[in-house]
Amino acid sequence: MSIRNIAEGWINFALDSAGVGLSDKLQQMITLRAETCRRCPSLVERPATIGGIPVSSFKCGECGCAFPHITYAPQKECPLGLWESVVDEDEEDILTGHTSVLKDD
Ligand code: SF4
């Protein structure tokens, strides 16, 4: 996963967690991807601790990317081809800093 994909995934995840509205197009993409990942046998739990407190988090066992953050990066593709990038090379030019430009028409 590229640095750009990682950054977009984490930024969009943080914005969504903070209640900042994502576009309907982006939200729909995230929901569909997350449903697929949750049914995928390659989604694995990775135990961790925060301040000594056990917490659980998940990652894709194929590419190692964090879940659900992986679902928030428009240019990311599932390594098994179960979902695709939704951004083509033309659209990539307008994604200069943040994916919030993906507004519905
Ligand atoms: S990204 Fe693909 S391979 Fe990884 S957990 Fe999701 S559906 Fe499975």
Residues whose N, C-alpha, C, O or C-beta is under 5 A from the ligand:
A	BS01	SF4	T36 C37 C40 S42 L43 C60 E62 C78 P79 L80 L82
